[in-house]
Structure formats: C-alpha cells, structure tokens
Amino acid sequence: MAEEKSQESFGPKKRLKKGQAIGVLVTGGLLLVVPWFIPSEQGSALYLVKMTLSTIGFAVLCLGSYYRP
C-alpha cells in the first residue's frame, strides 16, 4: 500500500487530456523537423532562426511528453 501511494504522488499535478497531449506532441515534432527542409548557409540569420525554431520544438515536445496523461 505504501508503494502505491508514493507512485501516485510522483509526477506533475496537472495533466493534459489525451487530445491536447497529442496536439502538443505533434506541434513540437513539426517545429523540430520542418527547419531541416529549409536550406540556409551556416552563420546566416535564417540559420539562427532555424536553430531557434528547432530548439523551441524540442522544448514543446519534452513538455508534451511530461504532461501527457
């Protein structure tokens, strides 16, 4: 019994609904993958935008997986 209670209190207090979690994960995945298909030279402003977009996508993907049901 003690083990069951400790496992229930572990993790985030708020959870997303299933549809919301799927939407957040898909959005994060798209933000992570789409910049791969945009050609740019390393060091240009577009390259920095691509890297920032990929970083934000990775963060959204991680948040979606953390708050999934």
KEGUNU-117268 format. One line per field, with one value per atom (N, C-alpha, C, CB): residue in three letters; atom name; z, x, y. Coordinates in nm, 4 decimals. Glycine has a CB too. Layout:
BEGIN
resn [ALA | ...]
name [CA | ...]
pz [Z | ...]
px [X | ...]
py [Y | ...]
! end
This chain:
BEGIN
resn [MET | MET | MET | MET | ALA | ALA | ALA | ALA | GLU | GLU | GLU | GLU | GLU | GLU | GLU | GLU | LYS | LYS | LYS | LYS | SER | SER | SER | SER | GLN | GLN | GLN | GLN | GLU | GLU | GLU | GLU | SER | SER | SER | SER | PHE | PHE | PHE | PHE | GLY | GLY | GLY | GLY | PRO | PRO | PRO | PRO | LYS | LYS | LYS | LYS | LYS | LYS | LYS | LYS | ARG | ARG | ARG | ARG | LEU | LEU | LEU | LEU | LYS | LYS | LYS | LYS | LYS | LYS | LYS | LYS | GLY | GLY | GLY | GLY | GLN | GLN | GLN | GLN | ALA | ALA | ALA | ALA | ILE | ILE | ILE | ILE | GLY | GLY | GLY | GLY | VAL | VAL | VAL | VAL | LEU | LEU | LEU | LEU | VAL | VAL | VAL | VAL | THR | THR | THR | THR | GLY | GLY | GLY | GLY | GLY | GLY | GLY | GLY | LEU | LEU | LEU | LEU | LEU | LEU | LEU | LEU | LEU | LEU | LEU | LEU | VAL | VAL | VAL | VAL | VAL | VAL | VAL | VAL | PRO | PRO | PRO | PRO | TRP | TRP | TRP | TRP | PHE | PHE | PHE | PHE | ILE | ILE | ILE | ILE | PRO | PRO | PRO | PRO | SER | SER | SER | SER | GLU | GLU | GLU | GLU | GLN | GLN | GLN | GLN | GLY | GLY | GLY | GLY | SER | SER | SER | SER | ALA | ALA | ALA | ALA | LEU | LEU | LEU | LEU | TYR | TYR | TYR | TYR | LEU | LEU | LEU | LEU | VAL | VAL | VAL | VAL | LYS | LYS | LYS | LYS | MET | MET | MET | MET | THR | THR | THR | THR | LEU | LEU | LEU | LEU | SER | SER | SER | SER | THR | THR | THR | THR | ILE | ILE | ILE | ILE | GLY | GLY | GLY | GLY | PHE | PHE | PHE | PHE | ALA | ALA | ALA | ALA | VAL | VAL | VAL | VAL | LEU | LEU | LEU | LEU | CYS | CYS | CYS | CYS | LEU | LEU | LEU | LEU | GLY | GLY | GLY | GLY | SER | SER | SER | SER | TYR | TYR | TYR | TYR | TYR | TYR | TYR | TYR | ARG | ARG | ARG | ARG | PRO | PRO | PRO | PRO]
name [N | CA | C | CB | N | CA | C | CB | N | CA | C | CB | N | CA | C | CB | N | CA | C | CB | N | CA | C | CB | N | CA | C | CB | N | CA | C | CB | N | CA | C | CB | N | CA | C | CB | N | CA | C | CB | N | CA | C | CB | N | CA | C | CB | N | CA | C | CB | N | CA | C | CB | N | CA | C | CB | N | CA | C | CB | N | CA | C | CB | N | CA | C | CB | N | CA | C | CB | N | CA | C | CB | N | CA | C | CB | N | CA | C | CB | N | CA | C | CB | N | CA | C | CB | N | CA | C | CB | N | CA | C | CB | N | CA | C | CB | N | CA | C | CB | N | CA | C | CB | N | CA | C | CB | N | CA | C | CB | N | CA | C | CB | N | CA | C | CB | N | CA | C | CB | N | CA | C | CB | N | CA | C | CB | N | CA | C | CB | N | CA | C | CB | N | CA | C | CB | N | CA | C | CB | N | CA | C | CB | N | CA | C | CB | N | CA | C | CB | N | CA | C | CB | N | CA | C | CB | N | CA | C | CB | N | CA | C | CB | N | CA | C | CB | N | CA | C | CB | N | CA | C | CB | N | CA | C | CB | N | CA | C | CB | N | CA | C | CB | N | CA | C | CB | N | CA | C | CB | N | CA | C | CB | N | CA | C | CB | N | CA | C | CB | N | CA | C | CB | N | CA | C | CB | N | CA | C | CB | N | CA | C | CB | N | CA | C | CB | N | CA | C | CB | N | CA | C | CB | N | CA | C | CB | N | CA | C | CB | N | CA | C | CB]
pz [0.0000 | 0.0000 | 0.0000 | 0.1184 | 0.0758 | 0.0837 | -0.0504 | 0.1905 | -0.1255 | -0.2553 | -0.3545 | -0.3098 | -0.3491 | -0.4400 | -0.4152 | -0.4261 | -0.2910 | -0.2595 | -0.3034 | -0.1100 | -0.2894 | -0.3285 | -0.4801 | -0.2740 | -0.5549 | -0.7000 | -0.7527 | -0.7608 | -0.6853 | -0.7294 | -0.7142 | -0.6519 | -0.6125 | -0.5886 | -0.6717 | -0.4422 | -0.7481 | -0.8298 | -0.9653 | -0.8476 | -1.0159 | -1.1468 | -1.1341 | -1.2251 | -1.2476 | -1.2454 | -1.1862 | -1.3865 | -1.1185 | -1.0587 | -1.1658 | -0.9517 | -1.2715 | -1.3801 | -1.4958 | -1.4250 | -1.5609 | -1.6771 | -1.7926 | -1.6459 | -1.9137 | -2.0321 | -2.0662 | -2.1510 | -2.1336 | -2.1858 | -2.3019 | -2.2300 | -2.3428 | -2.4473 | -2.5774 | -2.4722 | -2.6204 | -2.7437 | -2.7354 | -2.7772 | -2.6197 | -2.6021 | -2.6058 | -2.4708 | -2.5407 | -2.5382 | -2.6789 | -2.4441 | -2.7562 | -2.8936 | -2.9759 | -2.9581 | -2.9589 | -3.0314 | -2.9973 | -3.0018 | -2.8694 | -2.8268 | -2.8816 | -2.6725 | -2.8778 | -2.9286 | -3.0802 | -2.8937 | -3.1538 | -3.2994 | -3.3332 | -3.3642 | -3.2610 | -3.2838 | -3.2562 | -3.1959 | -3.1454 | -3.1135 | -3.2160 | -2.9774 | -3.2623 | -3.3642 | -3.4958 | -3.3869 | -3.5350 | -3.6582 | -3.6463 | -3.6931 | -3.5318 | -3.5119 | -3.5120 | -3.3807 | -3.4711 | -3.4679 | -3.6066 | -3.3723 | -3.6885 | -3.8162 | -3.9349 | -3.8438 | -3.9377 | -4.0542 | -4.0892 | -4.0290 | -3.9941 | -4.0331 | -4.1056 | -3.9111 | -4.0976 | -4.1686 | -4.3199 | -4.1272 | -4.3659 | -4.5093 | -4.5680 | -4.5354 | -4.4865 | -4.5340 | -4.5517 | -4.4348 | -4.6753 | -4.6963 | -4.6524 | -4.8438 | -4.5864 | -4.5470 | -4.5215 | -4.4211 | -4.5278 | -4.5019 | -4.3530 | -4.5799 | -4.3049 | -4.1638 | -4.1299 | -4.1271 | -4.0219 | -3.9781 | -4.0235 | -4.0269 | -4.1121 | -4.1590 | -4.0587 | -4.2979 | -4.0797 | -3.9909 | -4.0010 | -4.0246 | -4.1211 | -4.1394 | -4.0647 | -4.2887 | -4.0634 | -3.9911 | -3.8409 | -4.0167 | -3.7873 | -3.6450 | -3.6155 | -3.6027 | -3.7074 | -3.6911 | -3.6926 | -3.8026 | -3.7834 | -3.7904 | -3.6616 | -3.9083 | -3.6078 | -3.4848 | -3.3665 | -3.4557 | -3.3619 | -3.2548 | -3.2648 | -3.2608 | -3.3854 | -3.4066 | -3.3671 | -3.5525 | -3.4008 | -3.3632 | -3.2117 | -3.4313 | -3.1469 | -3.0011 | -2.9332 | -2.9523 | -2.9833 | -2.9271 | -2.9509 | -2.9900 | -3.0681 | -3.0981 | -3.0041 | -3.2411 | -2.9757 | -2.8824 | -2.7428 | -2.8783 | -2.6994 | -2.5669 | -2.5587 | -2.5340 | -2.6640 | -2.6662 | -2.6659 | -2.7902 | -2.7394 | -2.7419 | -2.6033 | -2.8434 | -2.5348 | -2.3990 | -2.3014 | -2.3488 | -2.3105 | -2.2226 | -2.2491 | -2.2413 | -2.3754 | -2.4092 | -2.3557 | -2.5582 | -2.3598 | -2.3068 | -2.1543 | -2.3574 | -2.0914 | -1.9449 | -1.8920 | -1.8950 | -1.9606 | -1.9136 | -1.9792 | -1.9384 | -2.0479 | -2.1113 | -2.0046 | -2.2035 | -2.0416 | -1.9419 | -1.9076 | -1.9926]
px [0.0808 | 0.0000 | 0.0853 | -0.0920 | 0.1914 | 0.2752 | 0.3396 | 0.3828 | 0.3750 | 0.4371 | 0.3382 | 0.4921 | 0.2122 | 0.1116 | 0.0869 | -0.0179 | 0.0835 | 0.0602 | 0.1781 | 0.0350 | 0.2991 | 0.4146 | 0.4224 | 0.5432 | 0.3776 | 0.3804 | 0.2738 | 0.3619 | 0.1618 | 0.0555 | 0.0949 | -0.0716 | 0.1732 | 0.2089 | 0.3289 | 0.2377 | 0.3872 | 0.5033 | 0.4579 | 0.5950 | 0.5239 | 0.4905 | 0.4191 | 0.4043 | 0.3776 | 0.3119 | 0.1724 | 0.3045 | 0.1325 | -0.0011 | -0.1080 | -0.0096 | -0.0761 | -0.1711 | -0.1348 | -0.1720 | -0.2346 | -0.2158 | -0.2973 | -0.2573 | -0.2499 | -0.3258 | -0.4219 | -0.2318 | -0.5300 | -0.6183 | -0.5476 | -0.7566 | -0.5972 | -0.5305 | -0.5188 | -0.6055 | -0.6254 | -0.6230 | -0.5289 | -0.7617 | -0.5263 | -0.4360 | -0.2907 | -0.4654 | -0.2620 | -0.1250 | -0.0785 | -0.1147 | -0.1662 | -0.1312 | -0.1057 | -0.2429 | -0.1876 | -0.1687 | -0.0370 | -0.2827 | -0.0014 | 0.1245 | 0.2428 | 0.1318 | 0.2347 | 0.3440 | 0.3607 | 0.3189 | 0.2514 | 0.2592 | 0.3166 | 0.1195 | 0.2724 | 0.3240 | 0.4738 | 0.2498 | 0.5162 | 0.6585 | 0.7399 | 0.6804 | 0.6865 | 0.7561 | 0.7685 | 0.6849 | 0.6625 | 0.6686 | 0.7679 | 0.5308 | 0.7670 | 0.8625 | 1.0062 | 0.8332 | 1.0249 | 1.1583 | 1.2043 | 1.1612 | 1.1137 | 1.1513 | 1.1460 | 1.0609 | 1.0508 | 1.0323 | 1.1584 | 0.9168 | 1.2327 | 1.3530 | 1.4588 | 1.4151 | 1.4558 | 1.5527 | 1.5373 | 1.5367 | 1.4193 | 1.3912 | 1.4073 | 1.2512 | 1.4485 | 1.4716 | 1.6220 | 1.4120 | 1.6686 | 1.8129 | 1.8621 | 1.8474 | 1.9760 | 2.0371 | 2.1857 | 1.9677 | 2.2607 | 2.4036 | 2.4282 | 2.4800 | 2.5273 | 2.5602 | 2.6121 | 2.6645 | 2.5609 | 2.6017 | 2.5088 | 2.7385 | 2.4147 | 2.3222 | 2.2091 | 2.2651 | 2.1310 | 2.0179 | 1.9122 | 1.9556 | 1.8900 | 1.7927 | 1.8359 | 1.7743 | 1.9642 | 2.0161 | 1.9888 | 2.1671 | 2.0070 | 1.9783 | 1.8293 | 2.0246 | 1.7447 | 1.6001 | 1.5664 | 1.5219 | 1.6283 | 1.6048 | 1.6461 | 1.6806 | 1.7618 | 1.8091 | 1.7191 | 1.9533 | 1.6740 | 1.5831 | 1.4506 | 1.5590 | 1.3986 | 1.2732 | 1.2855 | 1.2299 | 1.3965 | 1.4189 | 1.4306 | 1.5452 | 1.4963 | 1.5103 | 1.3744 | 1.6071 | 1.2939 | 1.1589 | 1.0759 | 1.0885 | 1.0880 | 1.0154 | 1.0540 | 1.0407 | 1.1835 | 1.2292 | 1.1738 | 1.3825 | 1.1725 | 1.1190 | 0.9689 | 1.1447 | 0.8940 | 0.7498 | 0.7255 | 0.6829 | 0.8067 | 0.7960 | 0.8212 | 0.8955 | 0.9211 | 0.9505 | 0.8385 | 1.0828 | 0.7852 | 0.6742 | 0.5504 | 0.6402 | 0.5232 | 0.4083 | 0.4219 | 0.3897 | 0.5425 | 0.5620 | 0.5597 | 0.6945 | 0.5983 | 0.5960 | 0.4530 | 0.6792 | 0.3681 | 0.2313 | 0.1303 | 0.1907 | 0.1757 | 0.0817 | 0.0025 | 0.1570 | -0.1145 | -0.1951 | -0.1354 | -0.3361]
py [-0.1192 | 0.0000 | 0.1258 | -0.0003 | 0.1253 | 0.2449 | 0.2760 | 0.2277 | 0.1709 | 0.1925 | 0.2535 | 0.0611 | 0.2131 | 0.2658 | 0.4134 | 0.1883 | 0.4554 | 0.5957 | 0.6818 | 0.6131 | 0.6330 | 0.7127 | 0.7260 | 0.6505 | 0.6250 | 0.6335 | 0.7285 | 0.4959 | 0.7399 | 0.8288 | 0.9748 | 0.8011 | 1.0085 | 1.1473 | 1.1913 | 1.1684 | 1.1001 | 1.1335 | 1.1864 | 1.0106 | 1.2903 | 1.3453 | 1.4786 | 1.2475 | 1.5344 | 1.6658 | 1.6567 | 1.7244 | 1.7655 | 1.7687 | 1.7906 | 1.8793 | 1.8663 | 1.8884 | 1.7971 | 2.0373 | 1.7444 | 1.6581 | 1.7144 | 1.5109 | 1.6908 | 1.7267 | 1.6137 | 1.7569 | 1.6485 | 1.5447 | 1.4776 | 1.6034 | 1.3616 | 1.2846 | 1.3636 | 1.1546 | 1.4275 | 1.5057 | 1.6245 | 1.5536 | 1.6901 | 1.8031 | 1.7582 | 1.8747 | 1.6469 | 1.5959 | 1.5577 | 1.4745 | 1.4948 | 1.4585 | 1.5840 | 1.3736 | 1.6854 | 1.8113 | 1.8786 | 1.9058 | 1.8798 | 1.9409 | 1.8615 | 1.9490 | 1.7295 | 1.6464 | 1.6624 | 1.4990 | 1.6677 | 1.6857 | 1.8232 | 1.6686 | 1.9263 | 2.0611 | 2.0677 | 2.1623 | 2.0093 | 2.0080 | 1.9317 | 1.9484 | 1.8197 | 1.7419 | 1.8167 | 1.6113 | 1.8863 | 1.9649 | 2.0793 | 2.0195 | 2.1483 | 2.2572 | 2.2060 | 2.3300 | 2.0843 | 2.0259 | 1.9818 | 1.9079 | 1.9287 | 1.8669 | 1.9637 | 1.7495 | 2.0546 | 2.1415 | 2.2217 | 2.2370 | 2.2776 | 2.3534 | 2.2704 | 2.4145 | 2.1395 | 2.0558 | 2.0693 | 1.9091 | 2.1037 | 2.1097 | 2.2503 | 2.0602 | 2.3463 | 2.4823 | 2.5017 | 2.5884 | 2.5186 | 2.5341 | 2.6724 | 2.5110 | 2.6752 | 2.8017 | 2.7797 | 2.8603 | 2.8881 | 2.8805 | 2.8940 | 2.9890 | 2.8218 | 2.8275 | 2.9671 | 2.7190 | 3.0244 | 3.1570 | 3.2678 | 3.1852 | 3.2395 | 3.3430 | 3.3620 | 3.3065 | 3.4679 | 3.4957 | 3.3859 | 3.6322 | 3.3344 | 3.2268 | 3.1007 | 3.1962 | 3.0747 | 2.9591 | 2.9722 | 2.9434 | 3.0927 | 3.1153 | 3.0984 | 3.2559 | 3.1428 | 3.1245 | 2.9759 | 3.1988 | 2.9010 | 2.7564 | 2.6871 | 2.6958 | 2.7225 | 2.6597 | 2.6950 | 2.7022 | 2.8198 | 2.8620 | 2.7875 | 3.0141 | 2.7749 | 2.7035 | 2.5564 | 2.7151 | 2.4941 | 2.3543 | 2.3390 | 2.3003 | 2.4331 | 2.4280 | 2.4438 | 2.5376 | 2.5359 | 2.5540 | 2.4282 | 2.6781 | 2.3680 | 2.2441 | 2.1324 | 2.2012 | 2.1203 | 2.0174 | 2.0424 | 2.0127 | 2.1687 | 2.2013 | 2.1710 | 2.3494 | 2.2045 | 2.1758 | 2.0253 | 2.2404 | 1.9526 | 1.8062 | 1.7472 | 1.7468 | 1.7981 | 1.7495 | 1.7841 | 1.8085 | 1.9052 | 1.9438 | 1.8584 | 2.0925 | 1.8319 | 1.7479 | 1.6072 | 1.7431 | 1.5541 | 1.4185 | 1.4176 | 1.3600 | 1.5280 | 1.5336 | 1.5441 | 1.6526 | 1.6223 | 1.6435 | 1.5499 | 1.7861 | 1.4454 | 1.3523 | 1.2766 | 1.2526 | 1.2251 | 1.1509 | 1.0168 | 1.1304]
! end
